[in-house]
Structure formats: structure tokens, C-alpha cells
Amino acid sequence: MVSGHGKTKSYLHRFGIIDSQTFPYKGGDQTTERLIHHCSILETQRDVMKQTIQKSGGKWPTSNKELIAKHLRAFTTFINSMDFDKLT
């Protein structure tokens, strides 16, 4: 996810699997950056990750490198909570 690989519309569009990389409900491209930091559909899941990171002494927002290096468990929980069917 951090590297831009996965079920995001931008990734699938890059390989010609789908026609558009745009979020149908808000516009803009469905990138990993947008999903991790900005997507309103994932606000609840992001808040859980954010609280977990802050409780462990981390800061939010944090870089993708920090997510992997220092907060992998919280980030993995966040990623696993995504329902990509609801993000289309």
C-alpha cells in the first residue's frame, strides 16, 4: 500500500485494468496517499490508527516511511480494515 501497489483505482488504472482512477463520489484520484491521509470514508479507521500512533509517542500526520518503520501494527490494522468495495 505505501509503495502504491494494491487495489487502488490509480494502481489498477496504471495497468489498464480499469478506465478511471477517480473517486466517483468526491472526484480526485484514488491514490494510496489519499486513502491513508484524506479519504472521508476511512475517517473512523484512520482515527483508530492515529490514536494508536499517538499513544505510542508518535506524531500524526506521519510519513509513509514512519508508518512502516515505527507503526507497522497500527498501519496493518488500518489497511486490513479497508473495504475496497465501498471505495469504488
KOLMARKOL-342250 format. One record per residue: x, y, z of N, C-alpha, C, O in turn. Coordinates in nm, 3 decimals. Layout:
<site n_X="X" n_Y="Y" n_Z="Z" ca_X="X" ca_Y="Y" ca_Z="Z" c_X="X" c_Y="Y" c_Z="Z" o_X="X" o_Y="Y" o_Z="Z"/>
...
REM end
This chain:
<site n_X="0.082" n_Y="-0.119" n_Z="0.000" ca_X="0.000" ca_Y="0.000" ca_Z="0.000" c_X="0.086" c_Y="0.126" c_Z="0.000" o_X="0.061" o_Y="0.217" o_Z="-0.079"/>
<site n_X="0.186" n_Y="0.133" n_Z="0.084" ca_X="0.271" ca_Y="0.251" ca_Z="0.093" c_X="0.346" c_Y="0.274" c_Z="-0.039" o_X="0.371" o_Y="0.388" o_Z="-0.076"/>
<site n_X="0.382" n_Y="0.168" n_Z="-0.108" ca_X="0.458" ca_Y="0.181" ca_Z="-0.232" c_X="0.370" c_Y="0.210" c_Z="-0.353" o_X="0.421" o_Y="0.224" o_Z="-0.464"/>
<site n_X="0.238" n_Y="0.220" n_Z="-0.332" ca_X="0.148" ca_Y="0.250" ca_Z="-0.443" c_X="0.094" c_Y="0.126" c_Z="-0.513" o_X="0.028" o_Y="0.138" o_Z="-0.616"/>
<site n_X="0.121" n_Y="0.009" n_Z="-0.459" ca_X="0.069" ca_Y="-0.115" ca_Z="-0.516" c_X="-0.056" c_Y="-0.155" c_Z="-0.439" o_X="-0.068" o_Y="-0.127" o_Z="-0.320"/>
<site n_X="-0.147" n_Y="-0.220" n_Z="-0.506" ca_X="-0.266" ca_Y="-0.268" ca_Z="-0.438" c_X="-0.392" c_Y="-0.247" c_Z="-0.519" o_X="-0.386" o_Y="-0.228" o_Z="-0.640"/>
<site n_X="-0.504" n_Y="-0.250" n_Z="-0.452" ca_X="-0.633" ca_Y="-0.243" ca_Z="-0.518" c_X="-0.684" c_Y="-0.101" c_Z="-0.539" o_X="-0.803" o_Y="-0.082" o_Z="-0.562"/>
<site n_X="-0.599" n_Y="-0.002" n_Z="-0.533" ca_X="-0.645" ca_Y="0.135" ca_Z="-0.555" c_X="-0.676" c_Y="0.156" c_Z="-0.702" o_X="-0.619" o_Y="0.090" o_Z="-0.789"/>
<site n_X="-0.766" n_Y="0.250" n_Z="-0.727" ca_X="-0.801" ca_Y="0.280" ca_Z="-0.866" c_X="-0.681" c_Y="0.333" c_Z="-0.944" o_X="-0.667" o_Y="0.302" o_Z="-1.062"/>
<site n_X="-0.596" n_Y="0.411" n_Z="-0.880" ca_X="-0.480" ca_Y="0.463" ca_Z="-0.952" c_X="-0.386" c_Y="0.350" c_Z="-0.995" o_X="-0.330" o_Y="0.355" o_Z="-1.104"/>
<site n_X="-0.369" n_Y="0.249" n_Z="-0.913" ca_X="-0.283" ca_Y="0.135" ca_Z="-0.947" c_X="-0.346" c_Y="0.053" c_Z="-1.060" o_X="-0.278" o_Y="0.019" o_Z="-1.157"/>
<site n_X="-0.474" n_Y="0.021" n_Z="-1.047" ca_X="-0.542" ca_Y="-0.059" ca_Z="-1.148" c_X="-0.550" c_Y="0.016" c_Z="-1.281" o_X="-0.541" o_Y="-0.045" o_Z="-1.388"/>
<site n_X="-0.568" n_Y="0.148" n_Z="-1.276" ca_X="-0.574" ca_Y="0.229" ca_Z="-1.397" c_X="-0.437" c_Y="0.231" c_Z="-1.468" o_X="-0.430" o_Y="0.227" o_Z="-1.591"/>
<site n_X="-0.332" n_Y="0.237" n_Z="-1.392" ca_X="-0.196" ca_Y="0.240" ca_Z="-1.448" c_X="-0.170" c_Y="0.120" c_Z="-1.538" o_X="-0.095" o_Y="0.130" o_Z="-1.636"/>
<site n_X="-0.231" n_Y="0.007" n_Z="-1.506" ca_X="-0.210" ca_Y="-0.116" ca_Z="-1.583" c_X="-0.325" c_Y="-0.145" c_Z="-1.680" o_X="-0.332" o_Y="-0.254" o_Z="-1.737"/>
<site n_X="-0.415" n_Y="-0.048" n_Z="-1.698" ca_X="-0.523" ca_Y="-0.063" ca_Z="-1.794" c_X="-0.632" c_Y="-0.160" c_Z="-1.752" o_X="-0.708" o_Y="-0.207" o_Z="-1.836"/>
<site n_X="-0.640" n_Y="-0.190" n_Z="-1.624" ca_X="-0.741" ca_Y="-0.284" ca_Z="-1.575" c_X="-0.877" c_Y="-0.216" c_Z="-1.561" o_X="-0.980" o_Y="-0.278" o_Z="-1.583"/>
<site n_X="-0.876" n_Y="-0.088" n_Z="-1.526" ca_X="-0.999" ca_Y="-0.009" ca_Z="-1.517" c_X="-0.980" c_Y="0.120" c_Z="-1.597" o_X="-0.868" o_Y="0.161" o_Z="-1.627"/>
<site n_X="-1.093" n_Y="0.185" n_Z="-1.631" ca_X="-1.088" ca_Y="0.303" ca_Z="-1.716" c_X="-1.054" c_Y="0.432" c_Z="-1.643" o_X="-0.999" o_Y="0.524" o_Z="-1.703"/>
<site n_X="-1.086" n_Y="0.441" n_Z="-1.514" ca_X="-1.070" ca_Y="0.568" ca_Z="-1.443" c_X="-1.008" c_Y="0.544" c_Z="-1.306" o_X="-1.036" o_Y="0.445" o_Z="-1.239"/>
<site n_X="-0.924" n_Y="0.639" n_Z="-1.265" ca_X="-0.864" ca_Y="0.631" ca_Z="-1.131" c_X="-0.932" c_Y="0.727" c_Z="-1.035" o_X="-0.882" o_Y="0.749" o_Z="-0.924"/>
<site n_X="-1.043" n_Y="0.784" n_Z="-1.075" ca_X="-1.110" ca_Y="0.888" ca_Z="-0.998" c_X="-1.211" c_Y="0.829" c_Z="-0.901" o_X="-1.283" o_Y="0.735" o_Z="-0.934"/>
<site n_X="-1.216" n_Y="0.884" n_Z="-0.779" ca_X="-1.321" ca_Y="0.852" ca_Z="-0.683" c_X="-1.454" c_Y="0.899" c_Z="-0.743" o_X="-1.464" o_Y="1.015" o_Z="-0.781"/>
<site n_X="-1.554" n_Y="0.813" n_Z="-0.754" ca_X="-1.680" ca_Y="0.858" ca_Z="-0.813" c_X="-1.759" c_Y="0.953" c_Z="-0.723" o_X="-1.839" o_Y="1.031" o_Z="-0.774"/>
<site n_X="-1.738" n_Y="0.949" n_Z="-0.594" ca_X="-1.820" ca_Y="1.028" ca_Z="-0.502" c_X="-1.758" c_Y="1.162" c_Z="-0.464" o_X="-1.830" o_Y="1.249" o_Z="-0.415"/>
<site n_X="-1.632" n_Y="1.182" n_Z="-0.483" ca_X="-1.566" ca_Y="1.306" ca_Z="-0.441" c_X="-1.479" c_Y="1.367" c_Z="-0.550" o_X="-1.434" o_Y="1.481" o_Z="-0.536"/>
<site n_X="-1.453" n_Y="1.294" n_Z="-0.656" ca_X="-1.358" ca_Y="1.343" ca_Z="-0.754" c_X="-1.216" c_Y="1.325" c_Z="-0.703" o_X="-1.196" o_Y="1.286" o_Z="-0.588"/>
<site n_X="-1.121" n_Y="1.353" n_Z="-0.786" ca_X="-0.982" ca_Y="1.332" ca_Z="-0.747" c_X="-0.944" c_Y="1.187" c_Z="-0.764" o_X="-1.030" o_Y="1.099" o_Z="-0.771"/>
<site n_X="-0.816" n_Y="1.162" n_Z="-0.771" ca_X="-0.767" ca_Y="1.026" ca_Z="-0.794" c_X="-0.762" c_Y="0.946" c_Z="-0.665" o_X="-0.731" o_Y="0.999" o_Z="-0.558"/>
<site n_X="-0.794" n_Y="0.818" n_Z="-0.677" ca_X="-0.790" ca_Y="0.727" ca_Z="-0.562" c_X="-0.648" c_Y="0.673" c_Z="-0.550" o_X="-0.615" o_Y="0.566" o_Z="-0.603"/>
<site n_X="-0.565" n_Y="0.748" n_Z="-0.481" ca_X="-0.426" ca_Y="0.710" ca_Z="-0.460" c_X="-0.408" c_Y="0.656" c_Z="-0.318" o_X="-0.495" o_Y="0.674" o_Z="-0.232"/>
<site n_X="-0.295" n_Y="0.592" n_Z="-0.294" ca_X="-0.269" ca_Y="0.543" ca_Z="-0.158" c_X="-0.258" c_Y="0.660" c_Z="-0.061" o_X="-0.305" o_Y="0.651" o_Z="0.052"/>
<site n_X="-0.196" n_Y="0.769" n_Z="-0.104" ca_X="-0.182" ca_Y="0.888" ca_Z="-0.019" c_X="-0.320" c_Y="0.940" c_Z="0.025" o_X="-0.340" o_Y="0.973" o_Z="0.142"/>
<site n_X="-0.412" n_Y="0.946" n_Z="-0.069" ca_X="-0.546" ca_Y="0.995" ca_Z="-0.037" c_X="-0.618" c_Y="0.899" c_Z="0.058" o_X="-0.685" o_Y="0.942" o_Z="0.152"/>
<site n_X="-0.604" n_Y="0.769" n_Z="0.035" ca_X="-0.668" ca_Y="0.672" ca_Z="0.122" c_X="-0.612" c_Y="0.677" c_Z="0.264" o_X="-0.687" o_Y="0.675" o_Z="0.362"/>
<site n_X="-0.480" n_Y="0.685" n_Z="0.275" ca_X="-0.417" ca_Y="0.685" ca_Z="0.407" c_X="-0.447" c_Y="0.813" c_Z="0.484" o_X="-0.473" o_Y="0.808" o_Z="0.604"/>
<site n_X="-0.444" n_Y="0.927" n_Z="0.418" ca_X="-0.449" ca_Y="1.054" ca_Z="0.490" c_X="-0.576" c_Y="1.137" c_Z="0.474" o_X="-0.601" o_Y="1.225" o_Z="0.555"/>
<site n_X="-0.658" n_Y="1.112" n_Z="0.371" ca_X="-0.764" ca_Y="1.207" ca_Z="0.343" c_X="-0.903" c_Y="1.150" c_Z="0.319" o_X="-1.001" o_Y="1.224" o_Z="0.334"/>
<site n_X="-0.917" n_Y="1.026" n_Z="0.282" ca_X="-1.047" ca_Y="0.971" ca_Z="0.243" c_X="-1.148" c_Y="0.977" c_Z="0.358" o_X="-1.124" o_Y="0.922" o_Z="0.466"/>
<site n_X="-1.259" n_Y="1.044" n_Z="0.333" ca_X="-1.360" ca_Y="1.060" ca_Z="0.438" c_X="-1.428" c_Y="0.928" c_Z="0.474" o_X="-1.474" o_Y="0.912" o_Z="0.587"/>
<site n_X="-1.435" n_Y="0.835" n_Z="0.382" ca_X="-1.496" ca_Y="0.704" ca_Z="0.410" c_X="-1.415" c_Y="0.627" c_Z="0.514" o_X="-1.469" o_Y="0.547" o_Z="0.589"/>
<site n_X="-1.285" n_Y="0.652" n_Z="0.517" ca_X="-1.195" ca_Y="0.581" ca_Z="0.609" c_X="-1.164" c_Y="0.662" c_Z="0.735" o_X="-1.069" o_Y="0.630" o_Z="0.807"/>
<site n_X="-1.241" n_Y="0.764" n_Z="0.761" ca_X="-1.213" ca_Y="0.852" ca_Z="0.874" c_X="-1.211" c_Y="0.778" c_Z="1.008" o_X="-1.122" o_Y="0.801" o_Z="1.090"/>
<site n_X="-1.307" n_Y="0.690" n_Z="1.031" ca_X="-1.313" ca_Y="0.616" ca_Z="1.157" c_X="-1.191" c_Y="0.526" c_Z="1.174" o_X="-1.129" o_Y="0.524" o_Z="1.280"/>
<site n_X="-1.156" n_Y="0.453" n_Z="1.068" ca_X="-1.040" ca_Y="0.364" ca_Z="1.073" c_X="-0.911" c_Y="0.445" c_Z="1.091" o_X="-0.821" o_Y="0.405" o_Z="1.165"/>
<site n_X="-0.904" n_Y="0.560" n_Z="1.022" ca_X="-0.785" ca_Y="0.646" ca_Z="1.033" c_X="-0.772" c_Y="0.700" c_Z="1.176" o_X="-0.662" o_Y="0.707" o_Z="1.229"/>
<site n_X="-0.884" n_Y="0.737" n_Z="1.237" ca_X="-0.880" ca_Y="0.788" ca_Z="1.374" c_X="-0.826" c_Y="0.683" c_Z="1.471" o_X="-0.751" o_Y="0.716" o_Z="1.563"/>
<site n_X="-0.864" n_Y="0.557" n_Z="1.452" ca_X="-0.812" ca_Y="0.449" ca_Z="1.537" c_X="-0.661" c_Y="0.438" c_Z="1.518" o_X="-0.587" o_Y="0.428" o_Z="1.616"/>
<site n_X="-0.615" n_Y="0.439" n_Z="1.393" ca_X="-0.472" ca_Y="0.432" ca_Z="1.366" c_X="-0.400" c_Y="0.552" c_Z="1.426" o_X="-0.296" o_Y="0.537" o_Z="1.490"/>
<site n_X="-0.456" n_Y="0.669" n_Z="1.406" ca_X="-0.396" ca_Y="0.792" ca_Z="1.457" c_X="-0.382" c_Y="0.788" c_Z="1.609" o_X="-0.277" o_Y="0.824" o_Z="1.662"/>
<site n_X="-0.487" n_Y="0.745" n_Z="1.679" ca_X="-0.483" ca_Y="0.736" ca_Z="1.825" c_X="-0.379" c_Y="0.635" c_Z="1.871" o_X="-0.306" o_Y="0.659" o_Z="1.967"/>
<site n_X="-0.371" n_Y="0.522" n_Z="1.803" ca_X="-0.272" ca_Y="0.420" ca_Z="1.838" c_X="-0.131" c_Y="0.474" c_Z="1.821" o_X="-0.045" o_Y="0.451" o_Z="1.907"/>
<site n_X="-0.107" n_Y="0.544" n_Z="1.713" ca_X="0.024" ca_Y="0.602" ca_Z="1.687" c_X="0.058" c_Y="0.706" c_Z="1.793" o_X="0.170" o_Y="0.708" o_Z="1.846"/>
<site n_X="-0.035" n_Y="0.792" n_Z="1.825" ca_X="-0.011" ca_Y="0.897" ca_Z="1.923" c_X="0.010" c_Y="0.839" c_Z="2.064" o_X="0.091" o_Y="0.891" o_Z="2.140"/>
<site n_X="-0.063" n_Y="0.733" n_Z="2.099" ca_X="-0.045" ca_Y="0.670" ca_Z="2.230" c_X="0.094" c_Y="0.609" c_Z="2.244" o_X="0.147" o_Y="0.599" o_Z="2.355"/>
<site n_X="0.153" n_Y="0.569" n_Z="2.131" ca_X="0.287" ca_Y="0.511" ca_Z="2.137" c_X="0.397" c_Y="0.617" c_Z="2.126" o_X="0.515" o_Y="0.584" o_Z="2.113"/>
<site n_X="0.357" n_Y="0.744" n_Z="2.131" ca_X="0.454" ca_Y="0.852" ca_Z="2.126" c_X="0.481" c_Y="0.907" c_Z="1.987" o_X="0.564" o_Y="0.997" o_Z="1.970"/>
<site n_X="0.412" n_Y="0.854" n_Z="1.887" ca_X="0.430" ca_Y="0.902" ca_Z="1.751" c_X="0.348" c_Y="1.027" c_Z="1.724" o_X="0.261" o_Y="1.064" o_Z="1.803"/>
<site n_X="0.377" n_Y="1.089" n_Z="1.612" ca_X="0.305" ca_Y="1.211" ca_Z="1.571" c_X="0.220" c_Y="1.182" c_Z="1.449" o_X="0.252" o_Y="1.096" o_Z="1.367"/>
<site n_X="0.110" n_Y="1.256" n_Z="1.438" ca_X="0.024" ca_Y="1.248" ca_Z="1.321" c_X="0.004" c_Y="1.387" c_Z="1.267" o_X="-0.018" o_Y="1.480" o_Z="1.344"/>
<site n_X="0.011" n_Y="1.406" n_Z="1.136" ca_X="0.038" ca_Y="1.303" ca_Z="1.036" c_X="0.184" c_Y="1.259" c_Z="1.039" o_X="0.272" o_Y="1.331" o_Z="1.085"/>
<site n_X="0.205" n_Y="1.141" n_Z="0.988" ca_X="0.339" ca_Y="1.085" ca_Z="0.982" c_X="0.369" c_Y="1.044" c_Z="0.839" o_X="0.279" o_Y="1.031" o_Z="0.757"/>
<site n_X="0.493" n_Y="1.025" n_Z="0.810" ca_X="0.532" ca_Y="0.986" ca_Z="0.674" c_X="0.501" c_Y="0.838" c_Z="0.652" o_X="0.483" o_Y="0.762" o_Z="0.747"/>
<site n_X="0.495" n_Y="0.800" n_Z="0.526" ca_X="0.474" ca_Y="0.659" ca_Z="0.494" c_X="0.591" c_Y="0.575" c_Z="0.545" o_X="0.571" o_Y="0.461" o_Z="0.589"/>
<site n_X="0.710" n_Y="0.630" n_Z="0.540" ca_X="0.828" ca_Y="0.559" ca_Z="0.593" c_X="0.811" c_Y="0.530" c_Z="0.742" o_X="0.843" o_Y="0.420" o_Z="0.788"/>
<site n_X="0.763" n_Y="0.628" n_Z="0.817" ca_X="0.739" ca_Y="0.610" ca_Z="0.961" c_X="0.628" c_Y="0.507" c_Z="0.986" o_X="0.636" o_Y="0.429" o_Z="1.081"/>
<site n_X="0.526" n_Y="0.507" n_Z="0.902" ca_X="0.418" ca_Y="0.409" ca_Z="0.918" c_X="0.473" c_Y="0.267" c_Z="0.916" o_X="0.432" o_Y="0.182" o_Z="0.995"/>
<site n_X="0.565" n_Y="0.243" n_Z="0.825" ca_X="0.622" ca_Y="0.109" ca_Z="0.812" c_X="0.729" c_Y="0.082" c_Z="0.918" o_X="0.732" o_Y="-0.026" o_Z="0.977"/>
<site n_X="0.814" n_Y="0.179" n_Z="0.941" ca_X="0.928" ca_Y="0.159" ca_Z="1.031" c_X="0.888" c_Y="0.155" c_Z="1.178" o_X="0.945" o_Y="0.078" o_Z="1.255"/>
<site n_X="0.791" n_Y="0.238" n_Z="1.218" ca_X="0.761" ca_Y="0.251" ca_Z="1.360" c_X="0.619" c_Y="0.214" c_Z="1.400" o_X="0.592" o_Y="0.188" o_Z="1.517"/>
<site n_X="0.529" n_Y="0.211" n_Z="1.304" ca_X="0.387" ca_Y="0.192" ca_Z="1.338" c_X="0.322" c_Y="0.084" c_Z="1.252" o_X="0.206" o_Y="0.095" o_Z="1.215"/>
<site n_X="0.397" n_Y="-0.019" n_Z="1.220" ca_X="0.351" ca_Y="-0.121" ca_Z="1.128" c_X="0.223" c_Y="-0.190" c_Z="1.175" o_X="0.133" o_Y="-0.215" o_Z="1.095"/>
<site n_X="0.214" n_Y="-0.221" n_Z="1.302" ca_X="0.095" ca_Y="-0.290" ca_Z="1.352" c_X="-0.031" c_Y="-0.204" c_Z="1.335" o_X="-0.133" o_Y="-0.254" o_Z="1.288"/>
<site n_X="-0.025" n_Y="-0.078" n_Z="1.372" ca_X="-0.140" ca_Y="0.012" ca_Z="1.358" c_X="-0.174" c_Y="0.031" c_Z="1.210" o_X="-0.291" o_Y="0.034" o_Z="1.173"/>
<site n_X="-0.071" n_Y="0.045" n_Z="1.127" ca_X="-0.094" ca_Y="0.064" ca_Z="0.984" c_X="-0.154" c_Y="-0.061" c_Z="0.921" o_X="-0.245" o_Y="-0.051" o_Z="0.838"/>
<site n_X="-0.105" n_Y="-0.177" n_Z="0.959" ca_X="-0.160" ca_Y="-0.303" ca_Z="0.907" c_X="-0.306" c_Y="-0.318" c_Z="0.945" o_X="-0.387" o_Y="-0.361" o_Z="0.864"/>
<site n_X="-0.340" n_Y="-0.284" n_Z="1.068" ca_X="-0.479" ca_Y="-0.289" ca_Z="1.112" c_X="-0.565" c_Y="-0.195" c_Z="1.027" o_X="-0.675" o_Y="-0.232" o_Z="0.985"/>
<site n_X="-0.514" n_Y="-0.076" n_Z="1.000" ca_X="-0.584" ca_Y="0.020" ca_Z="0.916" c_X="-0.607" c_Y="-0.036" c_Z="0.775" o_X="-0.718" o_Y="-0.031" o_Z="0.723"/>
<site n_X="-0.502" n_Y="-0.090" n_Z="0.715" ca_X="-0.512" ca_Y="-0.145" ca_Z="0.579" c_X="-0.611" c_Y="-0.261" c_Z="0.576" o_X="-0.693" o_Y="-0.270" o_Z="0.484"/>
<site n_X="-0.603" n_Y="-0.348" n_Z="0.674" ca_X="-0.693" ca_Y="-0.464" ca_Z="0.677" c_X="-0.839" c_Y="-0.425" c_Z="0.701" o_X="-0.930" o_Y="-0.502" o_Z="0.671"/>
<site n_X="-0.862" n_Y="-0.305" n_Z="0.754" ca_X="-1.000" ca_Y="-0.260" ca_Z="0.778" c_X="-1.064" c_Y="-0.199" c_Z="0.655" o_X="-1.185" o_Y="-0.173" o_Z="0.654"/>
<site n_X="-0.987" n_Y="-0.177" n_Z="0.550" ca_X="-1.041" ca_Y="-0.117" ca_Z="0.427" c_X="-1.131" c_Y="-0.216" c_Z="0.352" o_X="-1.095" o_Y="-0.331" o_Z="0.331"/>
<site n_X="-1.247" n_Y="-0.168" n_Z="0.314" ca_X="-1.338" ca_Y="-0.245" ca_Z="0.229" c_X="-1.335" c_Y="-0.176" c_Z="0.092" o_X="-1.405" o_Y="-0.077" o_Z="0.070"/>
<site n_X="-1.254" n_Y="-0.230" n_Z="0.001" ca_X="-1.237" ca_Y="-0.166" ca_Z="-0.129" c_X="-1.366" c_Y="-0.163" c_Z="-0.210" o_X="-1.379" o_Y="-0.081" o_Z="-0.300"/>
<site n_X="-1.462" n_Y="-0.251" n_Z="-0.180" ca_X="-1.590" ca_Y="-0.247" ca_Z="-0.249" c_X="-1.665" c_Y="-0.117" c_Z="-0.215" o_X="-1.740" o_Y="-0.066" o_Z="-0.298"/>
<site n_X="-1.645" n_Y="-0.064" n_Z="-0.095" ca_X="-1.710" ca_Y="0.059" ca_Z="-0.055" c_X="-1.634" c_Y="0.182" c_Z="-0.103" o_X="-1.685" o_Y="0.294" o_Z="-0.094"/>
<site n_X="-1.514" n_Y="0.164" n_Z="-0.154" ca_X="-1.432" ca_Y="0.274" ca_Z="-0.200" c_X="-1.440" c_Y="0.294" c_Z="-0.351" o_X="-1.361" o_Y="0.369" o_Z="-0.407"/>
<site n_X="-1.532" n_Y="0.229" n_Z="-0.416" ca_X="-1.545" ca_Y="0.242" ca_Z="-0.562" c_X="-1.651" c_Y="0.342" c_Z="-0.601" o_X="-1.674" o_Y="0.364" o_Z="-0.720"/>
REM end
